[in-house]
C-alpha cells in the first residue's frame, strides 16, 4: 500500500475534550506561546484562572490536541447569549499550539472541532480576536473563513513607569517613545457588545 508525502509528514494528532489532568500542560503551553515578547501590550493576560473558569463553565468547548500521549495544543471557547437577541454567539477565547508544531495543522484541527461543537450547540456566529500585529493569527483566521475585520483600540497605562514632573504635572513622552495606544483588528461584532 502506497502512502502520500502528506500522510508521512502529517503528525498523528488526536483532538479530545480537555480533562482535569490537562489543566497544567495547557497552562504551560500558553506560557510558551502567549509571552510578553509575543505581544508587548496584552489586552488579556494568560493565567490559570481563565483556564479554570472556562473549564468549569464550558468544558465541552475546552479541547486539547495530543501527539504520542502529550498535549501539544489547545482551544478554549465559550458561548454568549444576549438578551433580546435570537442569536447565540461562539467566542474562541484562546487557541495555542506548541511552537515546534505551529503550521503543522494542529490549530486547524482544533478550530474545526470547536466550530463543529458550536454548530451542534446552535451557535450562529463565531467571534475571535487577536492583536493587530499578529499577522500569523490573522492569516490563520482568514483561512478559516473569517472576514470583515474591524479595528478596535485598546489603551494601556503602565503604572510602574508613571511619574510626575515638578508641579504635579505628568511628564510628556520624549520624542521617539512608542505611543500607549495599541490598535488591533477584530472581526465585526454585529449584535455583540
C-alpha positions in Angstrom: 0.0 0.0 0.0 1.4 3.4 -1.0 1.3 6.5 1.2 1.5 10.1 0.0 4.1 12.6 1.3 1.3 14.4 3.2 0.5 11.2 5.1 4.1 10.7 6.1 4.7 14.3 7.2 1.4 14.9 9.0 1.6 14.1 12.7 -1.0 11.7 14.2 -3.0 14.3 16.2 -5.9 13.3 18.4 -8.4 16.0 19.4 -10.4 15.5 22.5 -12.2 17.2 25.3 -9.9 18.6 28.0 -9.8 16.8 31.3 -8.8 18.0 34.7 -5.3 16.4 34.4 -4.8 18.5 31.3 -5.0 21.9 33.1 -1.3 22.1 33.9 0.0 21.1 30.4 -2.4 23.6 28.8 -1.3 26.3 31.1 2.4 25.6 30.3 1.8 25.7 26.6 0.1 29.0 27.0 3.1 30.3 28.9 5.3 29.2 26.0 3.0 30.8 23.3 1.5 33.9 24.9 4.5 35.8 26.2 5.3 39.5 26.6 7.6 39.2 23.6 4.7 37.9 21.6 2.5 40.8 22.4 4.0 43.8 24.3 0.6 45.0 25.3 -1.5 42.0 26.1 -5.1 43.3 26.4 -5.9 40.0 28.0 -3.5 38.1 30.2 -2.8 34.4 30.1 -3.3 33.0 33.6 -4.5 29.8 35.3 -7.8 31.5 36.5 -9.0 31.9 32.9 -8.4 28.3 32.1 -10.1 27.1 35.3 -13.1 29.4 34.7 -13.6 28.2 31.1 -13.1 24.6 32.1 -15.6 24.8 34.9 -18.3 26.6 32.8 -17.8 25.5 29.2 -15.8 22.3 29.4 -17.3 20.9 26.2 -15.6 23.8 24.4 -12.2 23.2 26.0 -10.2 20.9 23.7 -6.7 19.6 23.6 -4.6 18.1 20.8 -2.5 15.1 21.7 0.5 13.7 19.9 2.0 10.5 21.3 0.1 11.0 24.6 1.5 14.5 25.0 -0.6 17.7 24.9 0.6 19.8 22.0 -2.2 22.3 21.6 -5.5 23.6 23.0 -8.6 25.6 22.2 -10.7 27.3 24.8 -14.0 28.8 23.9 -17.4 29.8 25.3 -20.8 30.8 24.1 -22.7 34.0 24.6 -26.4 34.6 24.6 -27.5 38.2 24.6 -30.9 39.4 26.0 -33.4 40.2 23.2 -31.3 38.5 20.6 -32.2 35.4 18.7 -28.6 34.7 18.0 -26.2 32.6 20.0 -22.5 33.5 19.6 -19.4 31.4 20.0 -16.2 33.1 21.2 -12.9 31.4 20.7 -11.0 32.8 23.6 -7.6 31.1 23.3 -6.0 28.8 20.6 -2.5 27.7 21.3 -0.1 25.2 19.7 3.4 24.4 20.8 5.9 26.4 18.7 7.6 23.4 17.1 4.2 22.2 15.8 2.7 25.5 14.6 1.9 25.4 10.8 1.5 21.5 11.1 -2.3 21.5 11.0 -2.8 21.2 14.8 -4.6 24.6 15.1 -6.7 23.9 12.1 -7.9 20.6 13.6 -8.7 22.2 16.9 -10.6 25.1 15.3 -12.7 22.8 13.1 -13.7 20.7 16.1 -14.6 23.8 18.1 -16.8 25.0 15.2 -18.4 21.6 14.9 -19.3 21.6 18.6 -20.6 25.2 18.4 -22.8 24.4 15.5 -24.3 21.5 17.5 -25.0 24.0 20.3 -26.9 26.3 18.0 -24.2 29.0 17.6 -24.8 31.2 14.6 -21.7 33.4 14.6 -18.1 32.7 15.8 -16.0 35.6 17.1 -12.3 35.7 17.6 -9.9 38.5 18.3 -6.1 38.9 18.2 -3.5 41.7 18.3 -3.4 43.8 15.2 0.3 43.0 14.7 -0.2 39.2 15.0 -0.1 38.6 11.2 0.2 34.8 11.6 -3.0 34.6 13.6 -4.8 37.0 11.3 -3.8 34.8 8.3 -4.9 31.7 10.1 -8.3 33.0 10.9 -8.8 34.4 7.4 -8.0 30.9 6.0 -10.7 29.6 8.3 -13.3 31.9 6.7 -13.2 35.0 8.9 -13.6 38.3 7.2 -14.9 41.8 7.7 -12.1 42.7 10.1 -12.7 45.7 12.2 -10.3 47.9 14.1 -10.5 48.2 17.9 -8.4 50.4 20.0 -7.0 49.3 23.4 -5.3 51.8 25.7 -2.8 50.9 28.3 -1.0 52.8 31.1 2.0 51.3 32.8 1.6 52.4 36.4 5.1 51.2 37.3 6.5 53.8 34.9 4.1 56.6 35.7 6.0 59.6 37.0 5.2 63.2 37.8 7.1 66.3 36.9 7.6 69.2 39.2 4.4 71.0 40.0 2.3 67.8 39.9 2.0 67.6 36.1 2.7 64.4 34.3 5.8 64.3 32.1 5.2 64.3 28.4 6.7 61.3 26.5 10.1 62.1 24.9 10.0 62.0 21.1 10.8 58.6 19.8 8.9 56.7 22.5 6.2 54.4 21.5 2.6 55.6 21.8 0.5 54.0 24.6 -2.2 53.3 22.0 -2.3 49.8 20.6 -4.5 49.1 17.6 -5.9 45.7 16.9 -8.1 44.2 14.2 -11.1 42.2 15.3 -13.9 40.6 13.3 -17.1 42.6 13.1 -19.1 42.1 16.3 -22.6 42.6 14.9 -25.1 42.3 17.7 -22.3 41.6 20.2 -21.3 44.3 22.6 
